[in-house]
Amino acid sequence: MDLMQLKKEKMLAMKDKDKNKVAALEAVISKVMLETINLRAKGKELGEADIVAVCQKVDRELEEEENANRQAGRVEAAQDLAAQRAVVQAYLPQMMADDEIREVILSLDDRTTPNVMKHFKTQYAGRVDMRKVAQILKELQ
């Protein structure tokens, strides 16, 4: 997945008049472009892992906004945001299950928190929720 693919998907969604897909892709595209600028300032190029991280961030933001709308009683707005989240989640890789995370943690020789977190960040970036890793690690200790 790259920026050009996201833009093509947005154009198709515009032709299909799918307002939720367009809104979700606009959010992702704008944040990807911002991330590209930030990385270029550091002398780095945007990679697929960066795009996945942006998608995860957009998903979390949409989830928070959806929950706020549900609590405020704006059901239609919350449903639109749920549809947008579904679009963003389609671009995310399959996340690791709790059992898989537990297995990896138990297979490590050094199960200290910094070591485990570093291992998951380097080996499973984008495929695991780091909060979940921390929670499972806490349960195992």
Secondary structure, 3 states (H helix, E strand, C coil): CCHHHHHHHHHHHHHCCCHHHHHHHHHHHHHHHHHHHHHHHCCCCCCHHHHHHHHHHHHHHHHHHHHHHHHCCCHHHHHHHHHHHHHHHCCCCCCCCHHHHHHHHHHCCCCCHHHHHHHHHHHCCCCCCHHHHHHHHHHHC
